[in-house]
Structures are given as structure tokens and as C-alpha cells.
């Protein structure tokens, strides 16, 4: 049996004290369509136009931090896969 691993999947940026489903939340999520991982960014804002996100300067700083953290996880995952291919288990 293979061991389990913990893998971060999504980051939610929201005003402190707001619930995770707040209309003011921005969600940064890891995705993979079998051609390599990428990030998606979406908002729960009820009147948001499809394909459009709304940001203010304070929120942008937190979103940048979350995107950086998410890309670090993606990169670590990809490097781990390269290492496993180069050194398969015996």
C-alpha cells in the first residue's frame, strides 16, 4: 500500500472575519488537465462578469502572496515528479 501525502489545493483570500464563502473572497486553486498543473483564480462576487475579477490594492498584495505560495507548491510537485522518474523505487 502506498503512503498518503498531504497536498495543498486551494487558497482563499478574504477580509479577516469574513466566511470562506464571502462575496469578497478570491480563490486561487491548483488545477491539472493532464498537461501540467496551472492555477485558476475566481471570485464568488454575485454580479461578477465571467472571466473578470475585481481587485483593490490591499487585496492585491494578499492575492500575490497566495499565488506565489500556490506556484511554489506546483513547482515542488513537478520537481518531485522529475526526481521520481530519474530515481524510480527499487
N, CA, C and O atoms as a GROMACS GRO file, in nm:
protein
  360
    1UNK      N    1   0.084  -0.118   0.000
    1UNK     CA    2   0.000   0.000   0.000
    1UNK      C    3   0.089   0.124   0.000
    1UNK      O    4   0.185   0.133   0.076
    2UNK      N    5   0.055   0.220  -0.085
    2UNK     CA    6   0.131   0.344  -0.094
    2UNK      C    7   0.099   0.433   0.026
    2UNK      O    8  -0.013   0.433   0.077
    3UNK      N    9   0.199   0.510   0.072
    3UNK     CA   10   0.172   0.604   0.181
    3UNK      C   11   0.088   0.722   0.132
    3UNK      O   12   0.086   0.752   0.012
    4UNK      N   13   0.020   0.786   0.222
    4UNK     CA   14  -0.060   0.903   0.189
    4UNK      C   15   0.026   1.028   0.198
    4UNK      O   16   0.126   1.032   0.270
    5UNK      N   17  -0.014   1.130   0.125
    5UNK     CA   18   0.053   1.259   0.132
    5UNK      C   19  -0.051   1.368   0.148
    5UNK      O   20  -0.168   1.350   0.113
    6UNK      N   21  -0.008   1.480   0.199
    6UNK     CA   22  -0.095   1.596   0.213
    6UNK      C   23  -0.056   1.695   0.104
    6UNK      O   24   0.062   1.729   0.090
    7UNK      N   25  -0.153   1.739   0.028
    7UNK     CA   26  -0.124   1.827  -0.084
    7UNK      C   27  -0.215   1.949  -0.081
    7UNK      O   28  -0.336   1.936  -0.097
    8UNK      N   29  -0.157   2.068  -0.061
    8UNK     CA   30  -0.240   2.190  -0.064
    8UNK      C   31  -0.306   2.205  -0.200
    8UNK      O   32  -0.244   2.179  -0.304
    9UNK      N   33  -0.432   2.247  -0.200
    9UNK     CA   34  -0.510   2.251  -0.323
    9UNK      C   35  -0.565   2.390  -0.356
    9UNK      O   36  -0.572   2.427  -0.473
   10UNK      N   37  -0.605   2.466  -0.255
   10UNK     CA   38  -0.666   2.597  -0.281
   10UNK      C   39  -0.632   2.694  -0.169
   10UNK      O   40  -0.612   2.655  -0.054
   11UNK      N   41  -0.625   2.821  -0.205
   11UNK     CA   42  -0.601   2.929  -0.111
   11UNK      C   43  -0.715   3.028  -0.126
   11UNK      O   44  -0.754   3.061  -0.237
   12UNK      N   45  -0.767   3.074  -0.015
   12UNK     CA   46  -0.878   3.170  -0.017
   12UNK      C   47  -0.830   3.300   0.046
   12UNK      O   48  -0.783   3.302   0.159
   13UNK      N   49  -0.844   3.408  -0.030
   13UNK     CA   50  -0.808   3.541   0.019
   13UNK      C   51  -0.938   3.615   0.044
   13UNK      O   52  -1.021   3.628  -0.046
   14UNK      N   53  -0.956   3.663   0.166
   14UNK     CA   54  -1.082   3.728   0.204
   14UNK      C   55  -1.054   3.826   0.317
   14UNK      O   56  -0.952   3.814   0.385
   15UNK      N   57  -1.142   3.920   0.337
   15UNK     CA   58  -1.124   4.010   0.451
   15UNK      C   59  -1.129   3.930   0.582
   15UNK      O   60  -1.209   3.838   0.597
   16UNK      N   61  -1.044   3.966   0.674
   16UNK     CA   62  -1.041   3.899   0.804
   16UNK      C   63  -1.179   3.903   0.868
   16UNK      O   64  -1.244   4.008   0.870
   17UNK      N   65  -1.223   3.789   0.919
   17UNK     CA   66  -1.353   3.780   0.984
   17UNK      C   67  -1.466   3.738   0.891
   17UNK      O   68  -1.573   3.698   0.938
   18UNK      N   69  -1.445   3.747   0.760
   18UNK     CA   70  -1.548   3.705   0.664
   18UNK      C   71  -1.543   3.553   0.649
   18UNK      O   72  -1.437   3.493   0.666
   19UNK      N   73  -1.657   3.490   0.618
   19UNK     CA   74  -1.656   3.344   0.595
   19UNK      C   75  -1.588   3.311   0.462
   19UNK      O   76  -1.572   3.399   0.378
   20UNK      N   77  -1.549   3.187   0.444
   20UNK     CA   78  -1.479   3.147   0.322
   20UNK      C   79  -1.568   3.159   0.198
   20UNK      O   80  -1.517   3.165   0.086
   21UNK      N   81  -1.698   3.163   0.216
   21UNK     CA   82  -1.789   3.177   0.102
   21UNK      C   83  -1.831   3.323   0.080
   21UNK      O   84  -1.928   3.351   0.010
   22UNK      N   85  -1.757   3.416   0.141
   22UNK     CA   86  -1.787   3.558   0.129
   22UNK      C   87  -1.782   3.603  -0.017
   22UNK      O   88  -1.701   3.554  -0.095
   23UNK      N   89  -1.870   3.697  -0.052
   23UNK     CA   90  -1.866   3.756  -0.187
   23UNK      C   91  -1.735   3.828  -0.212
   23UNK      O   92  -1.700   3.856  -0.326
   24UNK      N   93  -1.663   3.859  -0.106
   24UNK     CA   94  -1.537   3.931  -0.119
   24UNK      C   95  -1.417   3.836  -0.128
   24UNK      O   96  -1.303   3.882  -0.131
   25UNK      N   97  -1.443   3.706  -0.131
   25UNK     CA   98  -1.336   3.608  -0.136
   25UNK      C   99  -1.284   3.590  -0.279
   25UNK      O  100  -1.360   3.594  -0.376
   26UNK      N  101  -1.154   3.570  -0.288
   26UNK     CA  102  -1.089   3.531  -0.414
   26UNK      C  103  -1.026   3.396  -0.389
   26UNK      O  104  -0.957   3.376  -0.288
   27UNK      N  105  -1.049   3.302  -0.479
   27UNK     CA  106  -1.000   3.165  -0.462
   27UNK      C  107  -0.892   3.137  -0.566
   27UNK      O  108  -0.914   3.152  -0.686
   28UNK      N  109  -0.776   3.097  -0.518
   28UNK     CA  110  -0.666   3.056  -0.605
   28UNK      C  111  -0.659   2.905  -0.591
   28UNK      O  112  -0.642   2.853  -0.480
   29UNK      N  113  -0.671   2.834  -0.701
   29UNK     CA  114  -0.681   2.689  -0.695
   29UNK      C  115  -0.587   2.623  -0.794
   29UNK      O  116  -0.570   2.671  -0.906
   30UNK      N  117  -0.527   2.513  -0.752
   30UNK     CA  118  -0.444   2.433  -0.841
   30UNK      C  119  -0.535   2.347  -0.929
   30UNK      O  120  -0.632   2.289  -0.881
   31UNK      N  121  -0.501   2.341  -1.057
   31UNK     CA  122  -0.575   2.256  -1.149
   31UNK      C  123  -0.476   2.181  -1.237
   31UNK      O  124  -0.359   2.218  -1.248
   32UNK      N  125  -0.524   2.075  -1.299
   32UNK     CA  126  -0.440   1.995  -1.388
   32UNK      C  127  -0.532   1.927  -1.488
   32UNK      O  128  -0.625   1.855  -1.449
   33UNK      N  129  -0.507   1.949  -1.614
   33UNK     CA  130  -0.585   1.883  -1.718
   33UNK      C  131  -0.497   1.784  -1.793
   33UNK      O  132  -0.506   1.772  -1.915
   34UNK      N  133  -0.411   1.713  -1.720
   34UNK     CA  134  -0.322   1.609  -1.772
   34UNK      C  135  -0.212   1.666  -1.861
   34UNK      O  136  -0.143   1.589  -1.929
   35UNK      N  137  -0.193   1.796  -1.863
   35UNK     CA  138  -0.087   1.856  -1.944
   35UNK      C  139  -0.001   1.947  -1.856
   35UNK      O  140   0.061   2.041  -1.906
   36UNK      N  141   0.002   1.920  -1.729
   36UNK     CA  142   0.078   2.003  -1.635
   36UNK      C  143  -0.015   2.090  -1.552
   36UNK      O  144  -0.125   2.126  -1.594
   37UNK      N  145   0.030   2.121  -1.434
   37UNK     CA  146  -0.051   2.199  -1.341
   37UNK      C  147  -0.051   2.346  -1.376
   37UNK      O  148   0.043   2.398  -1.436
   38UNK      N  149  -0.158   2.413  -1.339
   38UNK     CA  150  -0.172   2.558  -1.355
   38UNK      C  151  -0.264   2.607  -1.244
   38UNK      O  152  -0.322   2.527  -1.172
   39UNK      N  153  -0.277   2.737  -1.232
   39UNK     CA  154  -0.365   2.796  -1.130
   39UNK      C  155  -0.486   2.859  -1.195
   39UNK      O  156  -0.479   2.911  -1.307
   40UNK      N  157  -0.597   2.855  -1.125
   40UNK     CA  158  -0.715   2.931  -1.165
   40UNK      C  159  -0.746   3.030  -1.052
   40UNK      O  160  -0.721   3.002  -0.935
   41UNK      N  161  -0.799   3.143  -1.091
   41UNK     CA  162  -0.837   3.246  -0.995
   41UNK      C  163  -0.983   3.278  -1.021
   41UNK      O  164  -1.022   3.307  -1.134
   42UNK      N  165  -1.064   3.272  -0.916
   42UNK     CA  166  -1.206   3.302  -0.933
   42UNK      C  167  -1.257   3.376  -0.811
   42UNK      O  168  -1.198   3.372  -0.703
   43UNK      N  169  -1.368   3.444  -0.831
   43UNK     CA  170  -1.431   3.517  -0.722
   43UNK      C  171  -1.577   3.475  -0.712
   43UNK      O  172  -1.638   3.433  -0.810
   44UNK      N  173  -1.631   3.488  -0.593
   44UNK     CA  174  -1.768   3.450  -0.567
   44UNK      C  175  -1.864   3.568  -0.577
   44UNK      O  176  -1.983   3.554  -0.551
   45UNK      N  177  -1.812   3.683  -0.614
   45UNK     CA  178  -1.891   3.805  -0.625
   45UNK      C  179  -2.011   3.780  -0.714
   45UNK      O  180  -1.996   3.744  -0.831
   46UNK      N  181  -2.129   3.799  -0.661
   46UNK     CA  182  -2.254   3.763  -0.729
   46UNK      C  183  -2.272   3.831  -0.865
   46UNK      O  184  -2.323   3.769  -0.959
   47UNK      N  185  -2.231   3.955  -0.876
   47UNK     CA  186  -2.251   4.027  -1.002
   47UNK      C  187  -2.127   4.027  -1.090
   47UNK      O  188  -2.119   4.102  -1.187
   48UNK      N  189  -2.029   3.944  -1.057
   48UNK     CA  190  -1.906   3.940  -1.135
   48UNK      C  191  -1.934   3.892  -1.277
   48UNK      O  192  -2.015   3.801  -1.299
   49UNK      N  193  -1.867   3.954  -1.371
   49UNK     CA  194  -1.880   3.912  -1.510
   49UNK      C  195  -1.789   3.791  -1.532
   49UNK      O  196  -1.678   3.788  -1.479
   50UNK      N  197  -1.834   3.693  -1.610
   50UNK     CA  198  -1.748   3.577  -1.637
   50UNK      C  199  -1.615   3.621  -1.698
   50UNK      O  200  -1.611   3.705  -1.787
   51UNK      N  201  -1.507   3.563  -1.648
   51UNK     CA  202  -1.376   3.594  -1.699
   51UNK      C  203  -1.316   3.723  -1.646
   51UNK      O  204  -1.211   3.766  -1.693
   52UNK      N  205  -1.381   3.785  -1.550
   52UNK     CA  206  -1.335   3.914  -1.499
   52UNK      C  207  -1.323   3.905  -1.347
   52UNK      O  208  -1.410   3.849  -1.280
   53UNK      N  209  -1.214   3.960  -1.292
   53UNK     CA  210  -1.201   3.966  -1.147
   53UNK      C  211  -1.185   4.112  -1.106
   53UNK      O  212  -1.135   4.195  -1.182
   54UNK      N  213  -1.228   4.142  -0.984
   54UNK     CA  214  -1.221   4.279  -0.930
   54UNK      C  215  -1.124   4.278  -0.813
   54UNK      O  216  -1.136   4.195  -0.723
   55UNK      N  217  -1.028   4.370  -0.814
   55UNK     CA  218  -0.926   4.376  -0.709
   55UNK      C  219  -0.908   4.518  -0.660
   55UNK      O  220  -0.922   4.614  -0.736
   56UNK      N  221  -0.876   4.531  -0.532
   56UNK     CA  222  -0.833   4.660  -0.481
   56UNK      C  223  -0.687   4.646  -0.438
   56UNK      O  224  -0.639   4.533  -0.423
   57UNK      N  225  -0.616   4.755  -0.418
   57UNK     CA  226  -0.471   4.746  -0.388
   57UNK      C  227  -0.437   4.663  -0.265
   57UNK      O  228  -0.337   4.591  -0.265
   58UNK      N  229  -0.516   4.672  -0.161
   58UNK     CA  230  -0.487   4.595  -0.039
   58UNK      C  231  -0.507   4.446  -0.065
   58UNK      O  232  -0.424   4.363  -0.026
   59UNK      N  233  -0.614   4.414  -0.130
   59UNK     CA  234  -0.644   4.274  -0.163
   59UNK      C  235  -0.536   4.217  -0.255
   59UNK      O  236  -0.496   4.101  -0.240
   60UNK      N  237  -0.489   4.298  -0.349
   60UNK     CA  238  -0.390   4.251  -0.447
   60UNK      C  239  -0.265   4.198  -0.378
   60UNK      O  240  -0.210   4.095  -0.420
   61UNK      N  241  -0.218   4.264  -0.274
   61UNK     CA  242  -0.099   4.217  -0.203
   61UNK      C  243  -0.120   4.076  -0.147
   61UNK      O  244  -0.032   3.991  -0.158
   62UNK      N  245  -0.235   4.052  -0.087
   62UNK     CA  246  -0.265   3.920  -0.030
   62UNK      C  247  -0.280   3.816  -0.141
   62UNK      O  248  -0.236   3.702  -0.126
   63UNK      N  249  -0.341   3.855  -0.253
   63UNK     CA  250  -0.358   3.761  -0.365
   63UNK      C  251  -0.221   3.724  -0.423
   63UNK      O  252  -0.197   3.608  -0.454
   64UNK      N  253  -0.132   3.821  -0.437
   64UNK     CA  254   0.003   3.792  -0.488
   64UNK      C  255   0.073   3.690  -0.397
   64UNK      O  256   0.137   3.598  -0.446
   65UNK      N  257   0.060   3.708  -0.266
   65UNK     CA  258   0.122   3.613  -0.173
   65UNK      C  259   0.063   3.473  -0.190
   65UNK      O  260   0.136   3.374  -0.188
   66UNK      N  261  -0.068   3.465  -0.206
   66UNK     CA  262  -0.133   3.334  -0.222
   66UNK      C  263  -0.092   3.269  -0.354
   66UNK      O  264  -0.068   3.149  -0.359
   67UNK      N  265  -0.085   3.347  -0.461
   67UNK     CA  266  -0.043   3.294  -0.592
   67UNK      C  267   0.101   3.245  -0.584
   67UNK      O  268   0.133   3.138  -0.636
   68UNK      N  269   0.189   3.321  -0.519
   68UNK     CA  270   0.327   3.276  -0.503
   68UNK      C  271   0.334   3.145  -0.426
   68UNK      O  272   0.407   3.054  -0.465
   69UNK      N  273   0.258   3.135  -0.318
   69UNK     CA  274   0.257   3.011  -0.239
   69UNK      C  275   0.204   2.894  -0.322
   69UNK      O  276   0.258   2.783  -0.315
   70UNK      N  277   0.100   2.918  -0.400
   70UNK     CA  278   0.043   2.812  -0.483
   70UNK      C  279   0.142   2.766  -0.589
   70UNK      O  280   0.158   2.646  -0.611
   71UNK      N  281   0.210   2.861  -0.655
   71UNK     CA  282   0.307   2.823  -0.757
   71UNK      C  283   0.426   2.749  -0.696
   71UNK      O  284   0.483   2.661  -0.761
   72UNK      N  285   0.464   2.782  -0.574
   72UNK     CA  286   0.570   2.706  -0.507
   72UNK      C  287   0.529   2.560  -0.488
   72UNK      O  288   0.610   2.470  -0.504
   73UNK      N  289   0.403   2.538  -0.452
   73UNK     CA  290   0.352   2.401  -0.437
   73UNK      C  291   0.352   2.327  -0.571
   73UNK      O  292   0.389   2.210  -0.578
   74UNK      N  293   0.309   2.397  -0.676
   74UNK     CA  294   0.307   2.336  -0.811
   74UNK      C  295   0.450   2.299  -0.851
   74UNK      O  296   0.474   2.188  -0.898
   75UNK      N  297   0.543   2.391  -0.832
   75UNK     CA  298   0.682   2.365  -0.868
   75UNK      C  299   0.740   2.249  -0.788
   75UNK      O  300   0.809   2.163  -0.844
   76UNK      N  301   0.713   2.246  -0.659
   76UNK     CA  302   0.761   2.136  -0.575
   76UNK      C  303   0.705   2.002  -0.624
   76UNK      O  304   0.776   1.902  -0.629
   77UNK      N  305   0.578   2.002  -0.661
   77UNK     CA  306   0.514   1.882  -0.715
   77UNK      C  307   0.582   1.836  -0.844
   77UNK      O  308   0.611   1.718  -0.861
   78UNK      N  309   0.606   1.931  -0.934
   78UNK     CA  310   0.667   1.898  -1.061
   78UNK      C  311   0.811   1.849  -1.043
   78UNK      O  312   0.853   1.754  -1.109
   79UNK      N  313   0.886   1.915  -0.954
   79UNK     CA  314   1.023   1.871  -0.928
   79UNK      C  315   1.025   1.733  -0.863
   79UNK      O  316   1.114   1.653  -0.892
   80UNK      N  317   0.929   1.705  -0.778
   80UNK     CA  318   0.919   1.574  -0.715
   80UNK      C  319   0.893   1.467  -0.821
   80UNK      O  320   0.949   1.358  -0.815
   81UNK      N  321   0.807   1.498  -0.918
   81UNK     CA  322   0.778   1.403  -1.026
   81UNK      C  323   0.900   1.377  -1.113
   81UNK      O  324   0.922   1.263  -1.155
   82UNK      N  325   0.980   1.480  -1.139
   82UNK     CA  326   1.102   1.464  -1.219
   82UNK      C  327   1.201   1.377  -1.143
   82UNK      O  328   1.266   1.290  -1.201
   83UNK      N  329   1.212   1.402  -1.012
   83UNK     CA  330   1.304   1.324  -0.930
   83UNK      C  331   1.263   1.178  -0.925
   83UNK      O  332   1.348   1.089  -0.933
   84UNK      N  333   1.133   1.152  -0.912
   84UNK     CA  334   1.084   1.014  -0.907
   84UNK      C  335   1.113   0.941  -1.038
   84UNK      O  336   1.148   0.822  -1.037
   85UNK      N  337   1.098   1.011  -1.152
   85UNK     CA  338   1.127   0.948  -1.281
   85UNK      C  339   1.277   0.919  -1.296
   85UNK      O  340   1.315   0.817  -1.354
   86UNK      N  341   1.361   1.007  -1.242
   86UNK     CA  342   1.505   0.988  -1.252
   86UNK      C  343   1.555   0.880  -1.157
   86UNK      O  344   1.653   0.811  -1.186
   87UNK      N  345   1.487   0.865  -1.044
   87UNK     CA  346   1.528   0.766  -0.942
   87UNK      C  347   1.408   0.680  -0.904
   87UNK      O  348   1.354   0.696  -0.794
   88UNK      N  349   1.364   0.590  -0.992
   88UNK     CA  350   1.246   0.508  -0.958
   88UNK      C  351   1.275   0.416  -0.839
   88UNK      O  352   1.390   0.375  -0.820
   89UNK      N  353   1.172   0.385  -0.759
   89UNK     CA  354   1.191   0.296  -0.645
   89UNK      C  355   1.234   0.158  -0.690
   89UNK      O  356   1.192   0.110  -0.796
   90UNK      N  357   1.316   0.096  -0.611
   90UNK     CA  358   1.368  -0.038  -0.648
   90UNK      C  359   1.264  -0.145  -0.631
   90UNK      O  360   1.292  -0.262  -0.657
   0.00000   0.00000   0.00000
